[in-house]
């Protein structure tokens, strides 16, 4: 056996040995499951729009203060795929845009009491269009995508 064959066999051995050692790293790794998001199911018991406090109540909503990506949003109960983004202003106080010029603030107290205020503009000093009160309770948290 000459030197060329010996070097070629050594190189082949090193390549095969390296492949065998790293093959265990190729195993399929499980997809990490995101931590569960805390959710609050909220129903309204009072609603006043333009001074009319006998207006029909808004639909029930579910508030997610922070999901696994750090987003806050709410959705109408029964329609979790249509989410409305919220910005957290303070602990349990949220702000969301409505249409082009309006906005909404949600205040969720520790007792579970909810106050929703709809404004004509994006600041608190603009005209109040509607207010709603309700009650929220924490519901079982599930990882995103597991309904």
N, CA and C atoms as a LAMMPS dump frame, in Angstrom:
ITEM: TIMESTEP
0
ITEM: NUMBER OF ATOMS
441
ITEM: BOX BOUNDS ff ff ff
-5.0000000000000000e+02 5.0000000000000000e+02
-5.0000000000000000e+02 5.0000000000000000e+02
-5.0000000000000000e+02 5.0000000000000000e+02
ITEM: ATOMS id mol type element x y z
1 1 1 N 0.854 -1.163 0
2 1 2 C 0 0 0
3 1 3 C 0.904 1.231 0
4 2 1 N 0.637 2.094 -0.931
5 2 2 C 1.467 3.29 -0.985
6 2 3 C 0.878 4.403 -0.12
7 3 1 N 1.563 5.49 -0.041
8 3 2 C 1.205 6.598 0.847
9 3 3 C -0.13 7.23 0.448
10 4 1 N -0.404 7.319 -0.841
11 4 2 C -1.656 7.943 -1.284
12 4 3 C -2.874 7.151 -0.798
13 5 1 N -2.812 5.854 -0.931
14 5 2 C -3.926 5.031 -0.477
15 5 3 C -4.113 5.13 1.031
16 6 1 N -3.022 5.173 1.757
17 6 2 C -3.094 5.275 3.203
18 6 3 C -3.746 6.599 3.626
19 7 1 N -3.347 7.703 3.01
20 7 2 C -3.927 9.025 3.325
21 7 3 C -5.394 9.048 2.935
22 8 1 N -5.755 8.471 1.814
23 8 2 C -7.146 8.429 1.378
24 8 3 C -7.998 7.613 2.355
25 9 1 N -7.491 6.481 2.813
26 9 2 C -8.236 5.663 3.766
27 9 3 C -8.386 6.387 5.11
28 10 1 N -7.368 7.087 5.556
29 10 2 C -7.456 7.842 6.812
30 10 3 C -8.503 8.955 6.691
31 11 1 N -8.515 9.667 5.58
32 11 2 C -9.5 10.736 5.364
33 11 3 C -10.914 10.161 5.352
34 12 1 N -11.098 9.018 4.669
35 12 2 C -12.416 8.389 4.621
36 12 3 C -12.852 7.961 6.019
37 13 1 N -11.921 7.414 6.798
38 13 2 C -12.247 7.013 8.162
39 13 3 C -12.658 8.214 9.005
40 14 1 N -11.944 9.309 8.9
41 14 2 C -12.265 10.524 9.674
42 14 3 C -13.641 11.058 9.278
43 15 1 N -13.94 11.082 7.989
44 15 2 C -15.24 11.571 7.533
45 15 3 C -16.362 10.679 8.048
46 16 1 N -16.202 9.368 7.95
47 16 2 C -17.243 8.437 8.408
48 16 3 C -17.404 8.511 9.927
49 17 1 N -16.311 8.595 10.657
50 17 2 C -16.392 8.681 12.118
51 17 3 C -17.062 9.989 12.539
52 18 1 N -16.734 11.08 11.913
53 18 2 C -17.366 12.369 12.228
54 18 3 C -18.848 12.319 11.918
55 19 1 N -19.22 11.749 10.805
56 19 2 C -20.637 11.633 10.427
57 19 3 C -21.398 10.812 11.465
58 20 1 N -20.805 9.716 11.93
59 20 2 C -21.476 8.868 12.905
60 20 3 C -21.625 9.581 14.255
61 21 1 N -20.642 10.371 14.647
62 21 2 C -20.721 11.081 15.92
63 21 3 C -21.748 12.217 15.889
64 22 1 N -21.876 12.879 14.761
65 22 2 C -22.811 14.009 14.679
66 22 3 C -24.219 13.579 14.273
67 23 1 N -24.399 12.335 13.919
68 23 2 C -25.718 11.875 13.49
69 23 3 C -26.753 12.002 14.603
70 24 1 N -26.36 11.864 15.852
71 24 2 C -27.31 11.984 16.96
72 24 3 C -27.844 13.413 17.077
73 25 1 N -27.112 14.408 16.619
74 25 2 C -27.578 15.797 16.642
75 25 3 C -28.648 16.052 15.593
76 26 1 N -28.836 15.143 14.673
77 26 2 C -29.821 15.344 13.612
78 26 3 C -31.22 14.912 14.032
79 27 1 N -31.342 14.361 15.219
80 27 2 C -32.648 13.882 15.682
81 27 3 C -33.642 15.043 15.709
82 28 1 N -34.873 14.725 15.425
83 28 2 C -35.915 15.753 15.4
84 28 3 C -36.141 16.27 16.817
85 29 1 N -36.041 17.579 16.954
86 29 2 C -36.257 18.194 18.259
87 29 3 C -37.717 18.598 18.366
88 30 1 N -38.32 18.429 19.526
89 30 2 C -39.727 18.806 19.678
90 30 3 C -39.904 20.317 19.573
91 31 1 N -41.03 20.716 19.016
92 31 2 C -41.352 22.132 18.899
93 31 3 C -41.72 22.643 20.28
94 32 1 N -41.095 23.736 20.72
95 32 2 C -41.418 24.227 22.063
96 32 3 C -42.854 24.748 22.12
97 33 1 N -43.558 24.399 23.177
98 33 2 C -44.929 24.858 23.365
99 33 3 C -44.883 26.164 24.139
100 34 1 N -45.498 27.214 23.609
101 34 2 C -45.449 28.5 24.308
102 34 3 C -46.19 28.419 25.64
103 35 1 N -45.786 29.258 26.586
104 35 2 C -46.488 29.243 27.865
105 35 3 C -47.938 29.694 27.682
106 36 1 N -48.83 29.221 28.526
107 36 2 C -50.231 29.605 28.388
108 36 3 C -50.438 31.098 28.596
109 37 1 N -51.372 31.656 27.879
110 37 2 C -51.712 33.07 28.017
111 37 3 C -52.885 33.202 28.979
112 38 1 N -52.795 34.185 29.865
113 38 2 C -53.899 34.455 30.782
114 38 3 C -54.998 35.15 29.989
115 39 1 N -56.232 34.699 30.184
116 39 2 C -57.372 35.278 29.461
117 39 3 C -58.476 35.616 30.451
118 40 1 N -59.212 36.659 30.124
119 40 2 C -60.349 37.08 30.944
120 40 3 C -61.598 37.107 30.076
121 41 1 N -62.618 36.351 30.481
122 41 2 C -63.914 36.366 29.796
123 41 3 C -64.737 37.489 30.432
124 42 1 N -65.209 38.414 29.603
125 42 2 C -65.904 39.593 30.1
126 42 3 C -67.29 39.701 29.473
127 43 1 N -68.254 40.02 30.297
128 43 2 C -69.61 40.282 29.8
129 43 3 C -70.042 41.643 30.336
130 44 1 N -70.792 42.361 29.529
131 44 2 C -71.213 43.714 29.879
132 44 3 C -72.583 43.684 30.538
133 45 1 N -72.755 44.557 31.543
134 45 2 C -74.052 44.664 32.207
135 45 3 C -74.634 46.071 32.114
136 46 1 N -73.891 46.997 31.547
137 46 2 C -74.391 48.353 31.356
138 46 3 C -73.726 48.992 30.156
139 47 1 N -74.483 49.802 29.39
140 47 2 C -73.945 50.437 28.189
141 47 3 C -74.71 51.724 27.913
142 48 1 N -73.999 52.807 27.776
143 48 2 C -74.601 54.103 27.441
144 48 3 C -73.899 54.66 26.214
145 49 1 N -74.675 55.014 25.193
146 49 2 C -74.12 55.582 23.972
147 49 3 C -74.899 56.849 23.655
148 50 1 N -74.198 57.97 23.597
149 50 2 C -74.792 59.273 23.297
150 50 3 C -75.953 59.575 24.248
151 51 1 N -75.775 59.286 25.536
152 51 2 C -76.795 59.573 26.533
153 51 3 C -77.921 58.559 26.587
154 52 1 N -77.924 57.591 25.716
155 52 2 C -78.969 56.561 25.694
156 52 3 C -78.454 55.326 26.433
157 53 1 N -78.912 55.163 27.671
158 53 2 C -78.442 54.035 28.481
159 53 3 C -79.325 52.804 28.331
160 54 1 N -80.265 52.851 27.388
161 54 2 C -81.076 51.661 27.132
162 54 3 C -80.649 50.985 25.827
163 55 1 N -79.48 51.373 25.324
164 55 2 C -78.958 50.767 24.096
165 55 3 C -78.619 49.304 24.359
166 56 1 N -78.686 48.462 23.342
167 56 2 C -78.349 47.037 23.525
168 56 3 C -76.9 46.868 23.997
169 57 1 N -76.691 45.875 24.815
170 57 2 C -75.354 45.616 25.349
171 57 3 C -74.415 45.143 24.246
172 58 1 N -73.134 45.507 24.328
173 58 2 C -72.153 44.994 23.365
174 58 3 C -71.95 43.491 23.565
175 59 1 N -71.403 42.811 22.573
176 59 2 C -71.154 41.367 22.722
177 59 3 C -70.072 41.107 23.773
178 60 1 N -70.117 39.915 24.34
179 60 2 C -69.092 39.51 25.313
180 60 3 C -67.727 39.479 24.623
181 61 1 N -66.693 39.793 25.392
182 61 2 C -65.338 39.793 24.846
183 61 3 C -64.422 38.955 25.727
184 62 1 N -63.27 38.628 25.179
185 62 2 C -62.203 37.953 25.921
186 62 3 C -60.964 38.822 25.788
187 63 1 N -60.383 39.187 26.924
188 63 2 C -59.183 40.035 26.94
189 63 3 C -57.975 39.153 27.239
190 64 1 N -56.931 39.324 26.429
191 64 2 C -55.654 38.638 26.647
192 64 3 C -54.623 39.729 26.932
193 65 1 N -54.276 39.933 28.221
194 65 2 C -53.355 41.015 28.557
195 65 3 C -51.968 40.857 27.945
196 66 1 N -51.51 39.606 27.807
197 66 2 C -50.192 39.374 27.201
198 66 3 C -50.104 37.923 26.766
199 67 1 N -49.862 37.723 25.473
200 67 2 C -49.699 36.355 24.997
201 67 3 C -48.216 35.991 24.993
202 68 1 N -47.868 34.841 24.429
203 68 2 C -46.476 34.387 24.444
204 68 3 C -45.542 35.255 23.611
205 69 1 N -46.096 36.116 22.771
206 69 2 C -45.271 37.038 21.981
207 69 3 C -45.252 38.44 22.585
208 70 1 N -45.935 38.611 23.73
209 70 2 C -45.948 39.911 24.385
210 70 3 C -47.043 40.844 23.899
211 71 1 N -47.947 40.356 23.041
212 71 2 C -49.025 41.197 22.516
213 71 3 C -50.22 41.177 23.457
214 72 1 N -50.917 42.307 23.52
215 72 2 C -52.191 42.379 24.234
216 72 3 C -53.28 42.564 23.183
217 73 1 N -54.406 41.884 23.355
218 73 2 C -55.507 42.01 22.407
219 73 3 C -56.795 41.541 23.05
220 74 1 N -57.911 41.789 22.365
221 74 2 C -59.181 41.218 22.789
222 74 3 C -59.886 40.702 21.558
223 75 1 N -60.856 39.841 21.782
224 75 2 C -61.672 39.33 20.686
225 75 3 C -63.078 39.084 21.199
226 76 1 N -64.022 39.092 20.285
227 76 2 C -65.401 38.79 20.661
228 76 3 C -65.487 37.313 21.015
229 77 1 N -66.195 37.018 22.1
230 77 2 C -66.334 35.625 22.524
231 77 3 C -66.932 34.814 21.377
232 78 1 N -66.347 33.676 21.094
233 78 2 C -66.823 32.832 20.007
234 78 3 C -66.141 33.107 18.678
235 79 1 N -65.317 34.146 18.603
236 79 2 C -64.61 34.47 17.356
237 79 3 C -63.144 34.786 17.659
238 80 1 N -62.363 33.813 18.143
239 80 2 C -60.988 34.098 18.554
240 80 3 C -60.032 34.419 17.41
241 81 1 N -60.435 34.17 16.176
242 81 2 C -59.528 34.432 15.066
243 81 3 C -59.504 35.906 14.667
244 82 1 N -60.519 36.677 15.062
245 82 2 C -60.545 38.112 14.778
246 82 3 C -60.119 38.834 16.046
247 83 1 N -58.855 39.254 16.077
248 83 2 C -58.29 39.874 17.268
249 83 3 C -58.097 41.365 17.044
250 84 1 N -58.333 42.139 18.092
251 84 2 C -58.173 43.59 18.056
252 84 3 C -57.022 43.945 18.985
253 85 1 N -55.963 44.514 18.41
254 85 2 C -54.76 44.815 19.17
255 85 3 C -54.972 45.886 20.214
256 86 1 N -54.31 45.727 21.335
257 86 2 C -54.353 46.684 22.424
258 86 3 C -52.942 47.059 22.825
259 87 1 N -52.815 48.253 23.353
260 87 2 C -51.545 48.705 23.9
261 87 3 C -51.734 48.819 25.405
262 88 1 N -50.835 48.238 26.181
263 88 2 C -50.959 48.303 27.632
264 88 3 C -50.445 49.655 28.109
265 89 1 N -51.305 50.431 28.777
266 89 2 C -50.92 51.744 29.299
267 89 3 C -50.378 51.626 30.719
268 90 1 N -51.015 50.815 31.52
269 90 2 C -50.603 50.559 32.9
270 90 3 C -51.085 49.156 33.228
271 91 1 N -50.818 48.723 34.438
272 91 2 C -51.29 47.396 34.825
273 91 3 C -52.805 47.364 34.693
274 92 1 N -53.305 46.477 33.848
275 92 2 C -54.729 46.275 33.61
276 92 3 C -55.442 47.483 33.009
277 93 1 N -54.724 48.368 32.329
278 93 2 C -55.355 49.454 31.563
279 93 3 C -54.837 49.368 30.13
280 94 1 N -55.776 49.313 29.176
281 94 2 C -55.421 49.071 27.78
282 94 3 C -56.019 50.142 26.885
283 95 1 N -55.36 50.375 25.761
284 95 2 C -55.789 51.348 24.768
285 95 3 C -55.839 50.66 23.411
286 96 1 N -56.884 50.932 22.634
287 96 2 C -56.994 50.375 21.288
288 96 3 C -57.612 51.382 20.339
289 97 1 N -57.182 51.359 19.103
290 97 2 C -57.728 52.253 18.075
291 97 3 C -59.018 51.669 17.523
292 98 1 N -59.961 52.554 17.209
293 98 2 C -61.218 52.165 16.574
294 98 3 C -61.334 52.971 15.292
295 99 1 N -61.307 52.31 14.179
296 99 2 C -61.418 53.004 12.894
297 99 3 C -60.251 53.956 12.67
298 100 1 N -60.517 55.046 11.953
299 100 2 C -59.467 55.996 11.607
300 100 3 C -59.162 56.978 12.741
301 101 1 N -60.202 57.451 13.438
302 101 2 C -59.982 58.525 14.399
303 101 3 C -60.328 58.157 15.835
304 102 1 N -61.096 57.105 16.059
305 102 2 C -61.563 56.795 17.403
306 102 3 C -60.618 55.909 18.18
307 103 1 N -60.922 55.785 19.471
308 103 2 C -60.118 54.917 20.33
309 103 3 C -60.993 54.364 21.451
310 104 1 N -60.433 53.392 22.176
311 104 2 C -61.151 52.753 23.262
312 104 3 C -60.152 52.478 24.378
313 105 1 N -60.598 52.698 25.599
314 105 2 C -59.788 52.358 26.765
315 105 3 C -60.533 51.333 27.593
316 106 1 N -59.818 50.293 27.996
317 106 2 C -60.37 49.248 28.846
318 106 3 C -59.633 49.286 30.171
319 107 1 N -60.381 49.322 31.262
320 107 2 C -59.794 49.29 32.592
321 107 3 C -60.344 48.069 33.317
322 108 1 N -59.469 47.138 33.617
323 108 2 C -59.837 45.892 34.285
324 108 3 C -59.298 45.943 35.701
325 109 1 N -60.18 46.048 36.662
326 109 2 C -59.759 46.148 38.065
327 109 3 C -59.472 44.761 38.646
328 110 1 N -58.778 44.746 39.787
329 110 2 C -58.43 43.481 40.443
330 110 3 C -59.668 42.687 40.853
331 111 1 N -60.77 43.38 41.081
332 111 2 C -62.017 42.712 41.476
333 111 3 C -62.691 42.028 40.293
334 112 1 N -62.221 42.3 39.083
335 112 2 C -62.83 41.756 37.878
336 112 3 C -63.77 42.735 37.201
337 113 1 N -63.984 43.906 37.821
338 113 2 C -64.855 44.919 37.217
339 113 3 C -64.176 45.506 35.977
340 114 1 N -64.951 45.676 34.928
341 114 2 C -64.44 46.201 33.66
342 114 3 C -65.165 47.495 33.314
343 115 1 N -64.393 48.496 32.91
344 115 2 C -64.957 49.74 32.392
345 115 3 C -64.365 49.955 31.015
346 116 1 N -65.218 50.11 30.023
347 116 2 C -64.781 50.374 28.647
348 116 3 C -65.304 51.745 28.249
349 117 1 N -64.441 52.582 27.704
350 117 2 C -64.817 53.922 27.283
351 117 3 C -64.394 54.116 25.835
352 118 1 N -65.333 54.551 24.999
353 118 2 C -65.052 54.814 23.59
354 118 3 C -64.942 56.318 23.399
355 119 1 N -63.846 56.757 22.786
356 119 2 C -63.578 58.174 22.562
357 119 3 C -63.65 58.508 21.076
358 120 1 N -63.943 59.786 20.775
359 120 2 C -63.99 60.24 19.386
360 120 3 C -62.585 60.369 18.798
361 121 1 N -61.603 60.616 19.645
362 121 2 C -60.211 60.749 19.202
363 121 3 C -59.328 59.734 19.893
364 122 1 N -58.027 60.014 19.87
365 122 2 C -57.08 59.058 20.445
366 122 3 C -56.577 59.469 21.824
367 123 1 N -57.076 60.555 22.394
368 123 2 C -56.657 60.973 23.721
369 123 3 C -57.859 61.011 24.659
370 124 1 N -57.562 61.023 25.972
371 124 2 C -58.625 61.017 26.97
372 124 3 C -59.446 62.308 26.972
373 125 1 N -58.879 63.399 26.483
374 125 2 C -59.59 64.683 26.55
375 125 3 C -60.529 64.906 25.362
376 126 1 N -60.692 63.93 24.49
377 126 2 C -61.658 64.06 23.391
378 126 3 C -63.035 63.598 23.863
379 127 1 N -64.035 63.832 23.044
380 127 2 C -65.419 63.52 23.392
381 127 3 C -65.605 62.029 23.662
382 128 1 N -66.346 61.731 24.739
383 128 2 C -66.687 60.348 25.06
384 128 3 C -67.931 59.974 24.263
385 129 1 N -67.821 58.938 23.456
386 129 2 C -68.947 58.488 22.634
387 129 3 C -69.81 57.464 23.349
388 130 1 N -69.188 56.592 24.138
389 130 2 C -69.939 55.532 24.82
390 130 3 C -69.139 55.02 26.002
391 131 1 N -69.855 54.502 26.977
392 131 2 C -69.219 53.835 28.115
393 131 3 C -69.953 52.531 28.374
394 132 1 N -69.208 51.562 28.846
395 132 2 C -69.796 50.262 29.169
396 132 3 C -69.15 49.748 30.447
397 133 1 N -69.925 49.041 31.235
398 133 2 C -69.41 48.418 32.441
399 133 3 C -69.726 46.933 32.368
400 134 1 N -68.91 46.164 33.036
401 134 2 C -69.129 44.727 33.017
402 134 3 C -68.29 44.037 34.059
403 135 1 N -68.259 42.729 33.958
404 135 2 C -67.531 41.9 34.899
405 135 3 C -66.699 40.885 34.121
406 136 1 N -65.49 40.654 34.586
407 136 2 C -64.591 39.697 33.937
408 136 3 C -64.144 38.657 34.953
409 137 1 N -63.869 37.476 34.439
410 137 2 C -63.271 36.453 35.283
411 137 3 C -62.222 35.709 34.476
412 138 1 N -61.145 35.338 35.173
413 138 2 C -60.056 34.634 34.51
414 138 3 C -60.537 33.248 34.109
415 139 1 N -60.195 32.864 32.879
416 139 2 C -60.558 31.532 32.4
417 139 3 C -59.29 30.711 32.227
418 140 1 N -59.475 29.411 32.129
419 140 2 C -58.329 28.515 32.004
420 140 3 C -57.443 28.959 30.863
421 141 1 N -56.165 29.047 31.147
422 141 2 C -55.195 29.451 30.136
423 141 3 C -54.805 28.254 29.298
424 142 1 N -54.739 28.466 27.987
425 142 2 C -54.314 27.412 27.067
426 142 3 C -53.215 27.98 26.184
427 143 1 N -52.274 27.163 25.762
428 143 2 C -51.281 27.651 24.811
429 143 3 C -51.959 28.101 23.522
430 144 1 N -51.369 29.078 22.881
431 144 2 C -51.91 29.611 21.636
432 144 3 C -52.089 28.491 20.626
433 145 1 N -53.233 28.443 19.978
434 145 2 C -53.502 27.449 18.955
435 145 3 C -54.158 26.195 19.48
436 146 1 N -54.391 26.077 20.777
437 146 2 C -55.053 24.902 21.338
438 146 3 C -56.408 25.34 21.889
439 147 1 N -57.443 25.286 21.08
440 147 2 C -58.75 25.754 21.518
441 147 3 C -59.512 24.684 22.226
